[in-house]
Amino acid sequence: MKNFLERLIDSALIRNFFDALSHKNIPATRKTFWYFFGGLTLFFCVIQGISGGLLLIYYSPTPQTAHESIQSILTTVPYGWLIRSIHVWSAHLLITSLFIHFGAGFFMSAYRTPRESVWISGILLLFLILGFAFTGSLLPWDARAYFATQIGTEIPRSFPVLGPFVVRLLRGTSLIGAESLKRLFALHVTILPVISILLILFHLIVNHKHGPSIADTADGRNAKQIPFFPEFLLRDCIAWLTGLGILLVLALNLPPLVGAKADPFVSAPAGIKPEWYFFPLYITLRMLPGAIMGLNTETLINILVAALGFAFLLTPFISHSSADRGGISFPKIAGAGILLYLLGTTIIGWILY
Amino acid sequence: MKEASSMPDQPGPELPSPARISSRRHLLQAMLAGWGVILLAPALYILERYLVPAEEPDRQNERIDAGRFDLLPGPSEPPKLYRSKGKAIYICRNGQNQVQAISGICTHLGCLVEYNREHKNFRCNCHGSEFDQNGNNLSGPALRPLQPYRAEVIHDEVFLSPGAQL
């Protein structure tokens, strides 16, 4: 007779799960290194979920109490500063790791048939994670958060047709206030997490089904095959430990502060700028004149960003898979150009402003 | 070993014996588990400190200023409900310079009892416990009388502290 635990494990299909994972092979090529960033991104997502849930216990989302509750987390709650520091730094590392994962997938043509759904869910997750970053930035209700949200919810206004509606939907009122805080809070802690968790599961399941894209190439077929479980997962563990190490060094040594409480009637402080991952947008807004050939620049940027988003969503259908078997193709050249622009504006944002 | 079998025809450095690989793997697994424990212990400590709320000062025996004696309802009127800092106390005058004060918190599961003008008693609407005018439990699931308060009248001001009337 099987004992209680074994029956439970069998009933929950845990053995089948690990069996399936041990039958999946990952080719070990020089490019396999880039595969760790997917797992690392997932790892930081988990850290965000845990630390965010903990912060939720003490945070209070009203204009009267939000800033005070963050202050109290930083000063009176035991280890509150550490939990918040981990949440903030893990957000930075998550986005860094996500960009690398995205870039690696793009330049390694991971979007090829039959991985269209893996790619599209990944792009949607990229937007969702940036949505997390944006909605989370208002929650401390300090001056920087206030103006970042003011600008961030103002930009969509000039989007043709839908703009004003989107602004109203995000803000709840015409000016940033209690209603906006509640809306962005609900997005940050409930709506975005639920959608993201479902999409991440989908991303993982279809990815598991189709396997890594290197396996389709001559390189991958000739390489040594590593079973995903336990060999590759143990290598993932090393990546996670490294990520955790970097996170703890940053979180323990550089706990982020919170600025003065947001006041709509105090002018934006000097030197105010967004988080680094919004630098490309920020620098573009700063550099360009208000109108280009009679067209409002914000409208142009909105259309450009939307077009870029669609281009990335549709990359599997735009690019010819035969051209992607290695060598240079149009999506690769365009992608390299975009990458250069993103890196350049990020560096400019860091140094010049 | 899977790694060795998947590349049979590639000449390479001589592979270590399976026994050596196995012992090395065990060492690495033990190190990983050790890491887990080293990380988990402080994480659990921090979690405990973060989640357990701070101790609150004990207000149980604090003396309460319940206002002026002559503003309290008379013995035949329904008592006044005094509410402050987690305490709810029914107060009324009870003769010359005498005050009757009993807690309104039901001794069953902590709901606030209601004064019934008709029957001149206290009833808890949550589970139906009934108490007489002096707070003695009459019926329902409550097994103890309502907590009495000792009242002192000093310069026409009423002060309450927990305990039976002297």
Interface residues (C-beta under 8 A of the other chain):
Chain A: L54 I57 T76 V77 P78 Y79 G80 L82 I83 K224 Q225 I226 P227 E231 L234 C237 L241 L244
Chain B: K2 E3 S6 M7 L28 L32 W35 L39 I46 L47 R49 Y50 L51 A54
